[in-house]
């Protein structure tokens, strides 16, 4: 009898211990997820839906998402990485900035996840380049972006400016700017506080004047290439020309991203050089906005192919190496990127996704369809300099381009600063990147 009681007690203890063990492994799991979609209601609503579906499937896991704007995110992520307390999941543009975090041991290797059969079927291998280093994959790509001049066709019509089917010449561009100013309309809205917005003009001008590979060859220290090449100096001179000509709104250097966006959305500016991500929030707030796109103008004597576009894979999602919940984070990716949720994202948000998925006809806005048509015929897609480059060069580039617009440095001084930084990075073994 005692033996049976003892055996029974042991069984109860074992069962109780097993239950406690299961409970211990299925509670108090919190995933922290950082995005750059602050204020983008369509994206936020989609992420809220994904989180709800995930927490229903995995009730032991709770997700805390923090939505930021770009510059706040960059600073906060850098600080959290340095302190050793980064979020479990975070946004990346890929490129040199991501590589720096990879080299510092901050990013989890997602190669096995991206080689799972479902991911091989869904994710084209061609979109992994911006987030693959040393033969491994460190981020899950999601959407793509392309930079165009977004235009208000009503303002063009009001001022008698024809929407160009081919890139304007530089003189045609300046003539149109003059016409808009004479009619009391801001020719171009730009957020000068956001240095990356200013960089868009420099990047396009470098390409239009030089050729599409000049930046990557120069940064990667190919023989005969230098940032003091006249191409980079002329790009700076063309920027000064636009500033002096009054192409942008008054006080543009003190204008933030949201304020510049609002100037265009509210019909106060005729043109807005921006990424394709701007279409979704514009349509959300102003469904009937008279929107179209046009290419960046050509430059006299330029060698660049006018079909070239700024653009790259835009959204990547990473997992921190120090995360204690990598498997739960991967489960979130498996749910986020299944076919049903990719289609839902495309329908609800409207950004162009990178996946091998048959989307319903008409899922994209007609303007996004035009963007994608331009992508298909583009000779080159140029990743943003500040994302392709190592962090130190990115900082030098952005600081100097902002100073160039403000008249604090000359085009030659900017070129010299970039060349000096590139030389230093080569000596330290950080360059070349490829």
WOKAZI-V398358 format. One line per field, one symbol per residue. ss: DSSP state (~ for helix, > for strand, _ for the rest). phi: phi as a letter, one per 30 degrees, with the letter a starting at -180 (. if undefined). burial: + if it has 16 or more other ideal C-beta (glycine too) atoms within 10 Angstrom, else -. Layout:
ss = ???
phi = ???
burial = ???
//
This chain:
ss = _~~~~~~~~~~~~~~~~~~~~~~~~___>>>>>>>_____~~~~~~~~~~~~~~~~~___>>>>>>>__~~~~~~~~~~~~~~_____>>>>__~~~~~~~~~___>___~~~~__~~~~~~>_~~~~~~~>>__>>__>>>>>>>>>>>>>~~~~~~___________~~~~~~~~~~~~~___>>>______~~~~~~~~~~~~~~~____~~~~~~__________~~~~~~~~~~~~~~~___>___~~~__~~~~~~~~~___>>>>>>>__~~~~~~~~_____>>>>______________>>>>>>>>>>>>_____~~~~~~~~~~~__~~~~~~~~~~____>_>__________~~~~~~~~~~~~___>>__~~~~__~~~~~~~~~~~~~~~~____~~~~~~~~~~~~~~~~~_______
phi = .eddddedddddddddddddddddcbbicbccbcbcceicdddddddddddddddddbddcccccbcbdedddedddedddddibdddbadbciidddedddddiccddcedddcdedddddcdddccddbcbhibccacdbbbbbcbddbcdddddecicddddcedddddddddedddddcicddbcbcdddeddddedddddedddcadcdddddddideicaddeeedddeddddedddddidcddiddccdedddedededicbdbadadddddddddddbecedcabbddddbeidcddddebdladccbbcbdddedbddddddddddecdedddddddddcjddccddbddeeidceeddddedddddcddaccdeedcdddeddeddddddddddddidbdeddddddddeddddddddidcddb
burial = ----------------------------+-+++++++--+-+++-++--++-++---+--+-+-+-+++---++-++--++----+++++++++++++++++---+++-+--++----+--++---+++++++---++++++++++++++++--++--+-+--+--++-+--++-++-+++---++++++++++++++++++++++++++++-++++++-----+++-+-++++++-++--++---+++--+--+-+-+++-+++---+++++++++++++++-----+-+-+++++++--+-+-+-++++++++++++++-+-++-++++++-+++----++-++--+++++++--------++-++-++--++--+-+++++++++++++++-+++-++++++---+-+--++++++-++--+----++-+-
//
